[in-house]
Amino acid sequence: MRTFVGGFSLAVASLLGPSAIGAQQQGPPPPWAYGFATPPDPSGAPPAQQGQRGGGGRGGAPADTTPRTLPGSTASFTLAQIRDGFGPADWFPGDHPAMPPIVAQGRRDAMITACSLCHYPNGKGRPENAAVSGLPFSYIVQAMMDFKSDARKSADPRKTNTTRMIAFAKGMTDEEIKAAATYFASMKWTPWIKVVESDSAPKTRIAGGLFVAIEGADAGKEALGQRIIETPENAEASELLRNPRSGFVAYVPKGSIKKGEALATRGQCALCHGANLEGLGPVPGIGGRSPTYMVRQMYDMQHGVRSGVWSELMKRVVAPLSVDDMLNLAAYAASRAP
């Protein structure tokens, strides 16, 4: 198997074309893929001081105790309840199976936040974290073991939610990891992200790694350039209320989907990820999932900060890719119906 994988990976690298010259691409992580406006400071300035604009904090404002509601939900929650790391709001309990305790409440004694806070009870998550519903059980377990063993980190040291995931994984028991994996793997992945090819994107502010469209007098468009900007289809529903039924729009450069399709076809991505990129056995589906997440993972694997068991299958494949290649591949994969 290892001989086949190595030979196949080298073949893929040669198929990917001229960018294969020089094994590993140099340069800083693409900031837009990690939830920042600028690259990490090469001088090593503390991460909190680097590049993230408009953090969305509310300073010393008094607590908002207004009950909030969502269309289609019979529940109401205050903002504190929505953001409670040890029992966050579950707006639509009928949309998912019964959550195991680690998913619904986490574990306070080990300061492990509920999985449902960031990944949502339906496992669809947001661009700054990960969509985990519909992934294979064995893949989720291995990912957590890689966090636990420090085999999986982030190429951008400012990405603090990766650091938190490492801590959570180290604090979780094997039984908790298996329970969470069983739960999220049991749900089918369904459409969540609309991919739009464009020369521009909404002007955004960054709130905890999430690009949120600016509203009011400062709203408008800005040049997209060679970036992918994923933003909520409804800013209030996602940022404030964490609505698990409110999806995202990914703005990608014009022509990137076609370029990505050509790369994916030449590189034979379907051989491992399935004919429609829906996943194959223990290999995860990537069709219709967050393109910025996919770019992060390719860059992290290329630069050796994600080096777990499954990453070995991808190392030689991603080695020759430029950031633009990754962008195009991610745009194409995200555009595919799950």
C-alpha positions, 0 to 999 in steps of 0.5 A: 500500500505504501509503495502504491501511495508513494508512486501514485503521489509522485505521478500526481505531482508530475501531472500537476504541471510546471508548479512542481518545480521545487518541492515545497512552496515558500511564503507565509500562510495566505492570511484570508484562509486563516481568518486574518487580513495580513500575514503573520509578523515575521518578526515574531510579534505576539500573535494577539498583536498581528493583523486581525482587524475589527475583532467584534469585541464589545468591551465593558458593555453591560450583559445583554439579557434580551431573549432572542428567537429564530424563525422556525424555532420555538426556543429563545435564548439570551446571548450568554446562553447562545455563547455558553461553552458548556451548554450552548443554544440548541435552536433546532433539536429536531434537526439532529440525533440526541447529542452525547454529553461531550457534544452538548455540554463539553466537560467543565472539569477539564475545560473542554468546550462543547463540540456543538458551540463551534461546530454547531449541533448539526456539525456544519460549523463555520469557515473559521473552524471545520465542518465535521458532519458526514465525515467518516468515523475513523477519519474523525477519530484519527484527526482527534488523535493527531491533535492529541499527539501534536501531529496537527497544528496550524501554519499560522500561530495566530489561529488560536482555535487550533490551539484550543482543539489541541488542548481539548483533544488532549483532555478528552477520553477515548470514549468521548472522542469515539462518542463525538465521532459516532455522532457527527459521522451519523449525519449526512453532509448537505448543501451549506455554502454557495460558491460565487465567482466574482471580481469583488466581494463585500467589504468585511470586518473580521470577528474571531476569524470569521469574515462578516460583511460590513453593514451601514454607511461603510458597506460596499464592495472591494476587489477580491484579487487572489483570495477566497472570502467566505462570509455568512449569508446573514451576518446577524444569524451567524455571528450573533445568534449562531443559527445552524440553518443559516449558511455561507457564501464563498466569493472566489476569483472568476475562472478559478472553478474551471482551473481547479477542475483541470487540476483535480482531473489531472491530479486524479483527486477522485481516485481517493475522494470519490467520483463526485468528491463525496468521500470514499471509505475512510477518505473524507468527502470534500465536495461542497465544503468550506474552501478556505478550510480546504486551503488551510489544510493543504497549506498545513500539510505542505508545510509539515504542521499537519502530519498525521497518518492520513496526511501521509497520503497527501504530502507528495500531492500538495508539495508542488502546489502554489497557493493559487493552485490550492485556491483553484482546487478548493473553489472547484471542490466547494462548488460541487454538490455534496 
